[in-house]
Structure formats: C-alpha cells, structure tokens
C-alpha cells in the first residue's frame, strides 16, 4: 500500500499531510472520522510493505508503546494492518523536534535546556520501569510541544523485557552519533544506554556540536568506545558539566543509577542556576531560599534613576557690566513641630485611681485581646510558609486563651477572696467530725485539739 493524501486507513483515519519520513515509516497528519479529531499516523514505507520482518517490528513498537502511559511520552491510540502494510495511530503533538531548535540555536541557554533534559529523563524512567529501553534517544525523537511540554516518540527499535529481541547477536541498532559504547560493540542495550544517549544530547546542546564525529557511522561508533569525551566549554556550569561527563562514562556502572535520579539532579541544578535566565516559579511549596533569591534578583535588576538634565546657565556678554549678586539670605531655622499636649500627671493619676479593680482588669483584657487579634490577623511572612501558618495560628490562640483564663482566676481571687473550698489559715488545726456512739448524751461537732479540751476517750 502506498500512503498518500486522502487514503483512509482502517476505514476511519484519512491521511491529510505528511509530516516526516523515518527509517521504516512515514508520519502523517490524519483525521479520525469516527471521533472527529486530528491524529498522527505512522505508516510503514511502501518499499517495506509485505516484509514480515518490518511488520513484526511495527507490531513490537505497538506493544511496547501500549505499556507506557506518561505525560512526556506520546500516547498510542490504535494499531492496524491493511494491504500488507501496518500503521500506528498516536496523539498529534503540535510543536517541533529538538533537532530543529538546535539547527536554529546550536547552543541553548542552561535555563532552557535543563527542563528539557529533566522531562526527557522522567519519560525514560517511566519506560524503564515498564521494562522498555528506547535505544534511539536523539534530538529528532524529542518533541517540544507548543504548550512547553516534552514528548519522546519513536519506539520503533525499542526492546522490552521478556520478549524475543528483534536484532541478531552482534547487530547494532540505533543512530551512530548517539550510540552508547556497549551498543557499539554489539551488547544488549540497558537503561544506562538511554542515559548515555541523553548525555550526548546534553553535550550537543551545551557545546554546539556532538562529542564524536567521523566520515562513516563505523568510525563514529568506534570513537564512542575508545575516544575520551572532549571537555565542555569553560562557560558551562561546573556541576552540570560534571554530570554530563558522568552520563557519558564508558562504563555503564559509573553513570547515574537511574533516569529518575538524573531528573532530580537536573532539577536541583535548575534551582541553583543564576537568575540571569528564566527565574524559578515560586509556588506554595517554595523554599525560603527561593523567595529570597527571587527578591534579591528583582532588586538587582532595577536600573538606577537617570540623572536630571542640567540646563546651562545663560552666558553674560563680556562688555555688559556685571551686577554682583545679592548676598543669599540666611536660611531660617525650621521651627520645631509643636509637641502634642501632654496630660497633666495629676489628672492621669486621679483618673487611674477612680477606676475600680474590675474596670482596670477589663481594660487590660481588652488591650491583650486586641493585640492578639492583630497578631493572628497579620500576614505570615513568605519564609514561614503556609503549612506552618495553618498550625501556628490555632496554637497561638489556644495559648492566649489559657493565659487569660489563668489571669482571670488570679484576679478573681485577689478581688473576691480565695475559693471557699480552701480552708482558712486560722482553722487549719480544726476538723469537722461526726462521732458515732451509742451514748446519746455525748456531744457531736467540733473537736478542739487545744490542751484544755477533753474527749470521750479521756474520760
């Protein structure tokens, strides 16, 4: 089957426009007539139609993509075969591949590159967790959508755990410029191989060129195995340069242990990148240092005020008689602002003495509650964070309530006396007892422990 405009695949996907051509297939923009939406369709190239080997590769790619579900991986919708050919139906990503961006800007700013690398690493980690190794990570397979999200595509030569490999022993699959050393010598690709390929992408975007070149693909593959990686330019951040060199290590064991850990390191470097690039987005979980850096960066970028233009004084002709300027009048001393009239101390003391203890306590309580209300309603500084504010405000209110309760109890004891439940000090030696005795004439009541008192037992 020859793909072309107007051809309907599977009775519902009508090809509209060819987007790209790859090694095995062509990518077309198509219209899904059943769901009335545009999709991307990868169709097997005409010269490979009917070839069982290429048909099986398309089936393998469909099975591997069907296992993956991640925001940074192009989603697979459908798979079908028609007239000896095969096609994959995927989501249509409006954007451009990273390779087109590098053609326009060979060297990308660090602030722009780090999010691309981090999102690609997260997508690779999702594939690795599902047991899928991409084996062909390169700028052409990293799509930058118009919404700013990264999508990786083309799992055509990917491998999956537990499935029969589609390559013979010793056969090399992949793009030579981004091939890992173990793949170049015919070993099986692992997740560390994808990390190496992503390191080549990072090196190319930072240096403006690939680390290894050669006249043929074989020469480039040999360079990946034997030639040391050239150092990055000196203006690259040292921490980022060291990370890229780790990714490009010849030994897979010396590379980052996983794509997820690589993404976390890239995120940390992005936070510490100088604010000359795009400033970090400060959300509700922003750390205090992020807020301080943003404020200091904004302060540093404020331009100084331009000096006011000076108007030159008019020149006096030399022939004209110069009248001496009158002496400047002495500047009058600024009169001090009148101080507010103070309340005479005698009147304030009389007013304070006229207040009852209850009124004084009520006034102090009102002032304390007003101060507490102002502190509770005051905005929490950004360095504290909203999480601590949710806990600290009710705690402060509870502590203030307990404090005022204790103060109220103390004031009540000082004004109305101690509680009746506490015995007075002068009656501490007396007890109220009820004596049970068969003798009716014996008195009951207060028993005094003074020496001149006798009890029934003494009689």
C-alpha positions as CSV (number, residue, x, y, z in Angstrom):
1,X,0.0,0.0,0.0
2,X,1.3,3.4,-0.9
3,X,0.4,6.1,1.6
4,X,-0.9,9.4,0.1
5,X,-3.3,12.2,0.7
6,X,-6.9,11.1,1.0
7,X,-6.1,7.4,1.7
8,X,-8.3,6.0,4.5
9,X,-6.7,3.5,6.9
10,X,-8.8,1.2,9.0
11,X,-11.9,2.8,7.5
12,X,-11.6,5.9,9.7
13,X,-8.1,7.5,9.6
14,X,-7.9,9.7,6.4
15,X,-4.3,10.9,5.6
16,X,-4.1,14.7,5.2
17,X,-0.4,15.8,5.2
18,X,2.9,14.1,5.5
19,X,5.0,15.4,8.5
20,X,8.2,13.4,8.5
21,X,10.0,10.4,7.0
22,X,11.9,7.9,9.1
23,X,13.9,4.8,8.5
24,X,11.0,2.4,8.5
25,X,7.9,4.6,8.1
26,X,6.3,7.9,7.3
27,X,4.5,10.1,9.8
28,X,1.3,11.7,8.5
29,X,-1.2,14.0,10.0
30,X,-4.6,12.3,9.7
31,X,-8.2,13.0,10.6
32,X,-10.1,10.5,12.7
33,X,-13.5,10.5,11.1
34,X,-15.1,8.4,13.9
35,X,-14.0,10.8,16.7
36,X,-13.7,14.0,14.6
37,X,-10.1,14.8,15.8
38,X,-6.7,15.0,14.2
39,X,-4.1,12.3,15.0
40,X,-0.6,11.3,13.9
41,X,-0.3,8.1,11.9
42,X,3.0,6.3,11.3
43,X,2.7,4.2,8.2
44,X,5.2,1.5,7.0
45,X,7.1,2.7,4.0
46,X,5.9,1.4,0.6
47,X,9.1,-0.5,-0.2
48,X,8.8,-2.5,3.1
49,X,5.1,-3.4,2.6
50,X,4.7,-7.2,2.8
51,X,8.0,-7.7,4.5
52,X,7.3,-9.9,7.6
53,X,10.3,-8.6,9.4
54,X,9.3,-5.0,9.3
55,X,5.7,-5.9,10.0
56,X,6.8,-7.6,13.2
57,X,8.9,-4.5,14.2
58,X,5.7,-2.4,13.8
59,X,3.8,-4.9,16.0
60,X,6.6,-4.8,18.6
61,X,6.6,-1.0,18.7
62,X,2.8,-1.0,19.1
63,X,3.0,-3.5,22.0
64,X,5.8,-1.5,23.7
65,X,4.0,1.8,23.4
66,X,0.8,0.3,24.7
67,X,2.6,-0.4,28.0
68,X,3.5,3.2,28.5
69,X,1.4,6.0,30.0
70,X,3.3,9.1,30.9
71,X,2.8,12.9,30.3
72,X,6.1,13.0,28.5
73,X,5.5,10.1,26.2
74,X,3.5,10.3,23.0
75,X,0.3,8.3,23.6
76,X,-0.7,5.4,21.3
77,X,-4.3,5.2,20.3
78,X,-4.6,2.4,17.8
79,X,-2.8,-0.1,15.6
80,X,-3.8,-1.8,12.4
81,X,-2.7,-3.6,9.2
82,X,-4.0,-3.0,5.7
83,X,-2.9,-4.3,2.3
84,X,0.3,-5.8,3.6
85,X,1.2,-2.6,5.4
86,X,0.9,-1.5,9.1
87,X,0.2,1.7,10.8
88,X,0.3,3.2,14.3
89,X,-2.2,5.9,15.4
90,X,-0.8,8.3,18.0
91,X,-1.6,11.6,19.5
92,X,-0.7,14.6,17.3
93,X,1.8,16.9,19.0
94,X,1.8,20.5,17.8
95,X,5.4,21.6,18.1
96,X,8.8,20.9,16.7
97,X,11.6,18.4,17.4
98,X,14.6,19.4,19.4
99,X,16.8,18.9,16.3
100,X,15.0,21.8,14.6
101,X,15.6,24.0,17.6
102,X,19.3,23.1,17.7
103,X,19.6,23.9,14.0
104,X,18.5,27.5,14.8
105,X,20.2,27.8,18.1
106,X,23.2,25.4,18.3
107,X,23.9,26.4,22.0
108,X,20.9,26.6,24.3
109,X,20.8,28.6,27.5
110,X,21.1,26.5,30.6
111,X,17.7,27.6,32.0
112,X,16.0,26.5,28.8
113,X,17.9,23.2,28.4
114,X,17.6,21.8,32.0
115,X,13.8,21.4,31.9
116,X,14.0,19.6,28.5
117,X,16.6,17.2,29.9
118,X,14.7,16.6,33.1
119,X,11.4,15.8,31.4
120,X,13.1,13.5,28.9
121,X,14.7,11.7,31.8
122,X,11.4,11.2,33.6
123,X,9.9,9.8,30.4
124,X,12.8,7.4,30.0
125,X,12.4,6.3,33.6
126,X,8.7,5.5,33.1
127,X,9.7,3.4,30.1
128,X,12.5,1.7,32.1
129,X,10.1,0.8,34.9
130,X,7.8,-0.8,32.3
131,X,10.7,-2.8,31.1
132,X,11.2,-0.9,27.8
133,X,14.5,0.5,26.6
134,X,14.2,3.2,23.9
135,X,17.6,2.5,22.2
136,X,17.3,5.6,19.9
137,X,17.3,8.7,22.1
138,X,18.2,11.7,19.9
139,X,17.0,15.3,19.3
140,X,14.8,14.1,16.4
141,X,12.8,11.9,18.8
142,X,12.4,14.6,21.5
143,X,9.4,16.8,20.6
144,X,8.8,20.2,22.1
145,X,5.1,21.0,22.2
146,X,3.7,24.5,21.9
147,X,2.5,24.2,25.5
148,X,6.1,23.7,26.7
149,X,5.9,20.0,27.4
150,X,8.4,17.5,26.2
151,X,7.3,14.3,24.4
152,X,9.5,11.4,23.3
153,X,8.4,9.4,20.3
154,X,9.6,6.6,18.0
155,X,9.9,3.4,20.0
156,X,10.5,1.6,16.7
157,X,13.7,-0.2,17.7
158,X,12.9,-0.3,21.4
159,X,13.3,-3.6,23.4
160,X,11.1,-4.9,26.2
161,X,11.9,-7.3,29.0
162,X,10.6,-10.8,28.5
163,X,10.2,-10.6,24.7
164,X,12.2,-12.1,21.9
165,X,14.7,-9.4,20.6
166,X,14.3,-8.3,17.0
167,X,18.0,-7.9,16.5
168,X,20.5,-10.7,16.0
169,X,23.5,-11.2,18.3
170,X,26.2,-8.6,17.5
171,X,23.8,-6.5,15.4
172,X,24.0,-2.7,16.1
173,X,20.7,-0.8,16.2
174,X,20.4,3.0,16.7
175,X,21.8,6.2,15.4
176,X,25.6,6.2,15.3
177,X,26.1,9.8,16.7
178,X,24.1,8.9,19.9
179,X,25.0,5.2,20.3
180,X,26.3,4.0,23.6
181,X,29.7,2.2,23.8
182,X,28.0,-1.1,24.8
183,X,25.6,-0.9,21.9
184,X,28.5,-0.1,19.5
185,X,30.3,-3.4,20.4
186,X,27.1,-5.4,20.0
187,X,26.0,-5.8,23.6
188,X,22.4,-5.5,24.7
189,X,21.1,-2.1,25.5
190,X,20.1,-1.3,29.1
191,X,18.5,1.7,30.8
192,X,22.1,3.1,31.2
193,X,22.4,3.1,27.4
194,X,19.5,5.6,27.2
195,X,21.1,7.7,29.8
196,X,24.3,7.8,27.7
197,X,22.4,8.8,24.6
198,X,20.7,11.6,26.6
199,X,24.1,12.7,27.7
200,X,25.1,13.1,24.0
201,X,22.1,15.3,23.5
202,X,23.0,17.4,26.5
203,X,26.6,17.8,25.3
204,X,25.5,18.8,21.9
205,X,23.1,21.5,23.3
206,X,25.8,22.9,25.6
207,X,28.8,22.8,23.2
208,X,27.0,23.4,19.9
209,X,28.5,20.2,18.4
210,X,28.5,16.5,19.1
211,X,31.4,15.0,21.0
212,X,32.3,12.4,18.4
213,X,32.3,12.8,14.6
214,X,33.7,10.8,11.7
215,X,33.4,10.2,8.0
216,X,31.4,7.0,8.5
217,X,29.0,5.6,11.0
218,X,31.5,2.9,11.9
219,X,34.2,5.5,12.7
220,X,31.8,7.3,15.0
221,X,30.8,4.1,16.7
222,X,34.5,3.2,17.3
223,X,35.0,6.7,18.8
224,X,32.3,6.1,21.3
225,X,34.1,3.1,22.5
226,X,37.8,4.3,22.5
227,X,38.0,8.1,22.4
228,X,37.8,10.1,25.6
229,X,35.0,12.7,25.7
230,X,36.3,16.2,24.9
231,X,35.8,18.7,27.7
232,X,32.9,21.1,27.6
233,X,33.4,24.8,27.2
234,X,34.6,26.6,30.3
235,X,31.5,28.8,30.5
236,X,29.3,25.8,31.3
237,X,28.3,25.4,34.9
238,X,30.9,23.1,36.6
239,X,28.3,21.0,38.3
240,X,26.3,20.5,35.1
241,X,29.5,19.7,33.1
242,X,30.5,17.0,35.7
243,X,27.0,15.5,35.5
244,X,27.2,15.3,31.7
245,X,30.6,13.7,31.9
246,X,29.1,11.1,34.3
247,X,26.4,10.4,31.8
248,X,29.0,9.9,29.1
249,X,31.1,7.4,31.1
250,X,32.3,4.4,29.1
251,X,31.4,2.2,32.0
252,X,27.6,1.9,32.5
253,X,28.1,1.4,36.2
254,X,29.6,4.9,36.6
255,X,26.6,6.6,35.0
256,X,23.6,7.9,37.1
257,X,21.9,4.8,38.6
258,X,18.6,5.7,37.1
259,X,16.8,8.2,34.9
260,X,14.7,9.3,37.9
261,X,17.8,10.2,40.0
262,X,19.2,12.0,36.9
263,X,16.0,14.1,36.7
264,X,16.2,15.0,40.4
265,X,19.8,16.2,40.0
266,X,18.8,18.3,36.9
267,X,16.0,19.9,38.9
268,X,18.4,20.8,41.7
269,X,20.8,22.4,39.3
270,X,18.0,24.4,37.7
271,X,17.1,25.8,41.1
272,X,20.6,26.9,41.8
273,X,21.2,28.3,38.3
274,X,21.9,32.1,38.4
275,X,18.9,34.3,37.9
276,X,20.3,35.7,34.6
277,X,18.0,33.2,32.8
278,X,14.3,32.4,33.4
279,X,13.5,32.9,37.2
280,X,12.1,29.8,39.0
281,X,8.4,29.7,39.6
282,X,7.5,30.2,43.2
283,X,4.6,28.1,44.3
284,X,3.0,27.3,47.6
285,X,5.8,24.8,48.4
286,X,8.6,27.2,47.5
287,X,11.5,27.1,49.9
288,X,12.6,30.3,51.8
289,X,15.8,30.5,49.8
290,X,13.8,30.6,46.6
291,X,11.9,33.6,47.8
292,X,15.0,35.4,49.0
293,X,16.8,34.7,45.7
294,X,13.8,36.0,43.7
295,X,13.5,39.1,45.7
296,X,17.3,39.8,45.6
297,X,17.3,39.1,41.8
298,X,14.4,41.5,41.3
299,X,16.1,44.2,43.3
300,X,19.3,43.8,41.5
301,X,17.7,44.3,38.1
302,X,16.1,47.7,38.9
303,X,18.0,50.3,36.9
304,X,19.3,53.4,38.7
305,X,17.3,56.6,38.1
306,X,18.6,58.6,35.2
307,X,20.2,61.9,36.3
308,X,18.1,65.0,35.6
309,X,19.3,67.0,32.6
310,X,21.1,70.2,33.6
311,X,20.2,73.4,31.8
312,X,23.3,75.5,31.1
313,X,23.2,79.0,32.6
314,X,22.9,81.9,30.1
315,X,26.2,83.5,29.2
316,X,26.6,87.2,30.0
317,X,28.4,89.3,27.4
318,X,31.8,90.5,28.4
319,X,31.1,94.1,27.6
320,X,28.0,94.2,29.8
321,X,28.6,95.4,33.3
322,X,28.2,92.5,35.7
323,X,26.0,93.3,38.7
324,X,27.1,91.5,41.8
325,X,24.6,89.0,43.0
326,X,22.9,90.0,46.2
327,X,24.1,88.0,49.2
328,X,22.0,85.0,50.0
329,X,19.6,85.4,52.9
330,X,20.5,83.2,55.8
331,X,18.3,80.1,55.9
332,X,15.7,80.3,58.6
333,X,15.9,77.6,61.1
334,X,13.0,75.3,60.7
335,X,10.6,75.7,63.6
336,X,10.2,72.6,65.6
337,X,6.8,70.9,65.3
338,X,4.6,71.6,68.3
339,X,4.6,68.7,70.6
340,X,1.3,67.1,71.5
341,X,-0.2,68.5,74.7
342,X,0.6,66.0,77.4
343,X,-1.9,65.1,80.0
344,X,-1.0,66.5,83.4
345,X,0.3,63.7,85.7
346,X,-2.1,64.7,88.5
347,X,-5.2,64.3,86.3
348,X,-4.0,60.9,84.9
349,X,-3.3,59.7,88.4
350,X,-6.7,60.8,89.6
351,X,-8.4,59.1,86.6
352,X,-6.4,55.9,87.3
353,X,-7.4,55.9,91.0
354,X,-11.1,56.4,90.1
355,X,-11.1,53.1,88.2
356,X,-12.2,50.1,90.1
357,X,-10.1,46.9,90.1
358,X,-12.7,45.2,87.8
359,X,-12.5,48.1,85.3
360,X,-8.7,48.0,85.3
361,X,-8.7,44.3,84.7
362,X,-11.3,44.6,81.9
363,X,-9.3,47.3,80.2
364,X,-6.1,45.2,80.3
365,X,-8.0,42.2,78.9
366,X,-9.4,44.3,76.0
367,X,-5.9,45.5,75.2
368,X,-4.5,42.0,75.3
369,X,-7.2,40.6,73.1
370,X,-6.8,43.4,70.6
371,X,-3.0,42.7,70.4
372,X,-3.6,39.0,69.9
373,X,-6.2,39.6,67.2
374,X,-3.8,41.9,65.3
375,X,-1.0,39.3,65.5
376,X,-3.3,36.5,64.4
377,X,-4.7,38.5,61.5
378,X,-1.3,39.7,60.4
379,X,0.0,38.1,57.2
380,X,2.5,35.3,57.6
381,X,6.0,36.1,56.1
382,X,6.8,34.1,52.9
383,X,9.8,32.5,54.7
384,X,7.5,30.8,57.2
385,X,5.2,29.1,54.7
386,X,1.6,28.4,54.7
387,X,1.9,25.0,56.1
388,X,3.3,26.3,59.4
389,X,0.8,29.1,59.4
390,X,-2.1,26.6,59.5
391,X,-0.7,25.0,62.7
392,X,0.7,28.1,64.4
393,X,-2.4,30.3,64.4
394,X,-4.7,28.0,66.3
395,X,-1.8,27.2,68.7
396,X,-1.3,30.9,69.4
397,X,-5.0,31.4,70.1
398,X,-5.1,28.4,72.4
399,X,-2.1,29.6,74.4
400,X,-3.6,33.1,74.7
401,X,-6.9,31.6,75.9
402,X,-5.2,29.5,78.6
403,X,-3.1,32.6,79.7
404,X,-6.1,34.8,80.0
405,X,-8.0,32.1,82.0
406,X,-5.2,31.9,84.5
407,X,-5.0,35.7,84.8
408,X,-8.8,35.9,85.3
409,X,-8.6,33.3,88.1
410,X,-5.8,35.2,89.8
411,X,-7.7,38.4,89.6
412,X,-10.9,36.8,90.9
413,X,-9.0,35.5,94.0
414,X,-7.4,38.9,94.6
415,X,-10.8,40.8,94.4
416,X,-13.4,38.4,95.9
417,X,-11.1,36.4,98.1
418,X,-9.9,32.8,97.9
419,X,-12.2,30.0,97.0
420,X,-14.5,28.5,99.7
421,X,-13.2,25.1,99.1
422,X,-9.8,26.1,100.6
423,X,-9.8,26.2,104.5
424,X,-8.7,29.5,106.1
425,X,-5.3,29.5,107.7
426,X,-6.6,30.0,111.2
427,X,-8.9,27.0,111.0
428,X,-6.2,24.7,109.7
429,X,-5.9,22.8,113.0
430,X,-9.7,22.1,113.3
431,X,-11.7,19.4,111.7
432,X,-15.4,18.7,111.4
433,X,-16.1,15.2,112.6
434,X,-19.3,13.2,113.2
435,X,-18.9,10.8,116.1
436,X,-21.0,7.7,116.1
437,X,-21.6,6.5,119.7
438,X,-24.4,4.5,121.4
439,X,-24.4,7.1,124.2
440,X,-26.9,9.8,123.2
441,X,-25.6,12.5,125.6
442,X,-22.2,12.6,124.0
443,X,-21.7,15.9,122.0
444,X,-21.0,15.9,118.3
445,X,-19.3,18.6,116.4
446,X,-16.1,20.5,116.6
447,X,-13.3,18.7,118.4
448,X,-10.6,21.1,119.6
449,X,-7.1,19.9,119.9
450,X,-6.1,22.5,122.4
451,X,-4.7,21.3,125.8
452,X,-7.7,22.2,127.9
453,X,-10.1,20.1,125.8
454,X,-11.1,16.6,126.8
455,X,-12.7,14.0,124.7
456,X,-14.8,11.0,125.5
457,X,-11.7,8.8,125.3
458,X,-10.0,10.8,128.1
459,X,-13.0,10.4,130.4
